[in-house]
């Protein structure tokens, strides 16, 4: 039987023990420690908070803390790959959004250019209509002038 009483008194006597528990690096618990907790402590029927509370309320708190760390470690092993995939997906989304924004800017530029071309087309169409009207008016004037000259030519003889 391993004697833990000596090292336990030293650890529990530390003034920063509670702070150390609160600030424990739960994301990097060694695999060997978790295997030992799962194989030796969680399988032990005596390692139950209500049973431990009969001996010591502080020991009950430590028992609950150990169980919570085990649950956290088990869940973290499932969540960690998902977090990595999430980070990768967010990175991909950011790159895609950057590309999308770039394409939107290009689209806005092309639409602006198209608006300018449509405006110019409208102006030129109006100018063409005005010139066609002017050509038609000139043709009528020329026809009238020919008739008038022809009529006046007959007057002369």
LINQUISUL-V193152 format. One record per residue. N is the residue number from 0. RES is the residue in three letters. PHI is phi in degrees with one decimal (999 if undefined). OMEGA is omega in radians with two decimals (* if undefined). D_FIRST is the distance of its C-alpha to the first C-alpha in Angstrom with 1 decimal. Layout:
BEGIN
n res phi omega d_first
N RES PHI OMEGA D_FIRST
N RES PHI OMEGA D_FIRST
END
This chain:
BEGIN
n res phi omega d_first
0 UNK 999 3.12 0.0
1 UNK -76.1 -3.14 3.8
2 UNK -97.5 -3.12 6.3
3 UNK -100.2 -3.01 9.3
4 UNK -64.6 -3.12 11.6
5 UNK -62.7 3.11 13.6
6 UNK -62.1 -3.14 14.5
7 UNK -64.9 3.13 15.0
8 UNK -61.7 -3.14 17.5
9 UNK -65.1 -3.12 19.3
10 UNK -67.0 -3.10 19.7
11 UNK -69.5 3.12 20.8
12 UNK -78.0 3.13 23.1
13 UNK -65.9 -3.10 24.9
14 UNK -68.3 -3.08 28.4
15 UNK -100.3 -3.07 28.6
16 UNK -61.0 -3.12 25.4
17 UNK -65.5 3.10 27.4
18 UNK -63.6 3.11 30.0
19 UNK -62.6 3.10 27.5
20 UNK -65.8 -3.13 26.2
21 UNK -66.5 -3.08 29.8
22 UNK -96.7 -3.09 30.8
23 UNK -60.3 -3.13 27.8
24 UNK -78.1 -3.05 29.1
25 UNK -73.0 3.12 28.3
26 UNK -79.9 -3.08 30.6
27 UNK -125.1 3.10 28.7
28 UNK -74.6 -3.13 25.0
29 UNK -58.8 -3.11 23.5
30 UNK -62.3 -3.12 23.2
31 UNK -62.0 3.14 19.7
32 UNK -65.0 -3.13 18.5
33 UNK -65.7 3.11 20.3
34 UNK -63.9 -3.14 19.0
35 UNK -66.8 3.12 15.4
36 UNK -62.0 -3.10 16.5
37 UNK -68.4 -3.07 18.6
38 UNK -83.2 -3.02 16.2
39 UNK -97.7 -3.00 12.9
40 UNK -97.6 -3.07 14.4
41 UNK -70.2 3.09 18.0
42 UNK -81.6 -3.12 17.3
43 UNK -77.0 -3.13 15.1
44 UNK -65.5 3.12 17.7
45 UNK -79.4 -3.13 16.2
46 UNK -89.2 -3.12 16.7
47 UNK -131.1 -3.05 20.4
48 UNK -50.5 3.11 22.4
49 UNK -63.8 3.12 24.1
50 UNK -70.6 -3.13 21.0
51 UNK -69.2 -3.12 19.3
52 UNK -61.4 3.11 22.7
53 UNK -63.3 -3.13 22.5
54 UNK -86.6 -3.07 19.7
55 UNK -162.6 3.11 21.2
56 UNK -71.9 3.09 24.1
57 UNK -67.4 3.12 22.8
58 UNK -65.9 3.09 19.5
59 UNK -63.1 3.11 21.9
60 UNK -61.2 3.11 23.8
61 UNK -65.6 3.11 20.9
62 UNK -63.1 3.11 20.0
63 UNK -63.3 -3.13 23.6
64 UNK -63.6 -3.14 23.8
65 UNK -63.5 3.12 21.0
66 UNK -64.1 3.12 22.8
67 UNK -65.5 3.12 26.1
68 UNK -65.2 3.12 25.0
69 UNK -66.1 3.12 23.9
70 UNK -63.6 3.14 27.3
71 UNK -60.8 -3.13 29.1
72 UNK -63.2 -3.14 27.6
73 UNK -63.5 -3.14 28.5
74 UNK -69.3 -3.12 32.0
75 UNK -63.4 3.12 32.5
76 UNK -66.3 3.11 32.0
77 UNK -81.2 -3.04 34.9
78 UNK -79.1 -3.07 37.0
79 UNK -56.8 3.11 36.8
80 UNK -63.4 3.12 39.0
81 UNK -67.6 3.08 41.4
82 UNK -64.0 3.12 41.7
83 UNK -64.0 3.11 42.5
84 UNK -66.0 3.10 45.1
85 UNK -63.1 3.12 46.4
86 UNK -61.6 3.12 46.9
87 UNK -65.1 3.13 48.6
88 UNK -65.6 3.12 50.8
89 UNK -66.3 3.09 51.7
90 UNK -64.0 3.11 52.6
91 UNK -62.8 3.11 54.7
92 UNK -62.5 3.13 56.3
93 UNK -61.2 3.12 57.1
94 UNK -64.4 3.14 58.8
95 UNK -65.5 3.12 60.7
96 UNK -64.8 3.10 61.8
97 UNK -63.0 3.10 63.0
98 UNK -63.4 3.12 65.0
99 UNK -61.3 3.13 66.2
100 UNK -63.3 3.10 67.4
101 UNK -63.9 3.13 69.1
102 UNK -66.5 3.08 70.9
103 UNK -63.8 3.10 71.8
104 UNK -63.4 3.10 73.4
105 UNK -62.7 3.11 75.3
106 UNK -61.8 3.12 76.4
107 UNK -61.6 3.12 77.6
108 UNK -63.9 3.13 79.6
109 UNK -65.5 3.11 81.1
110 UNK -63.4 3.10 82.0
111 UNK -62.5 3.11 83.6
112 UNK -62.7 3.11 85.6
113 UNK -62.7 3.10 86.5
114 UNK -60.5 3.11 87.8
115 UNK -61.8 3.13 89.9
116 UNK -63.5 3.11 91.3
117 UNK -64.4 3.10 92.1
118 UNK -63.2 3.12 93.8
119 UNK -63.0 3.11 95.8
120 UNK -59.9 3.13 96.7
121 UNK -62.1 3.13 97.9
122 UNK -61.4 -3.11 100.0
123 UNK -67.6 3.09 101.5
124 UNK -63.7 3.10 102.2
125 UNK -63.8 3.12 104.0
126 UNK -63.5 3.11 105.9
127 UNK -62.0 3.14 106.8
128 UNK -61.8 3.13 108.2
129 UNK -64.1 3.13 110.2
130 UNK -66.6 3.09 111.6
131 UNK -63.7 3.08 112.5
132 UNK -62.1 3.14 114.3
133 UNK -65.8 3.11 116.0
134 UNK -62.3 3.14 117.0
135 UNK -61.4 3.12 118.4
136 UNK -64.6 3.13 120.3
137 UNK -64.0 3.13 121.7
138 UNK -63.0 3.11 122.8
139 UNK -64.2 3.13 124.6
140 UNK -63.8 3.14 126.3
141 UNK -64.0 3.12 127.3
142 UNK -64.1 3.12 128.7
143 UNK -65.1 -3.13 130.6
144 UNK -64.1 3.12 131.8
145 UNK -64.4 3.11 133.1
146 UNK -62.9 -3.12 134.9
147 UNK -66.2 3.12 136.4
148 UNK -65.0 3.11 137.5
149 UNK -61.6 3.12 138.9
150 UNK -66.2 3.14 140.7
151 UNK -73.8 3.09 142.0
152 UNK -65.3 3.11 143.1
153 UNK -70.3 3.09 145.4
154 UNK -63.5 -3.09 146.8
155 UNK -61.9 -3.13 147.8
156 UNK -77.2 * 149.9
END
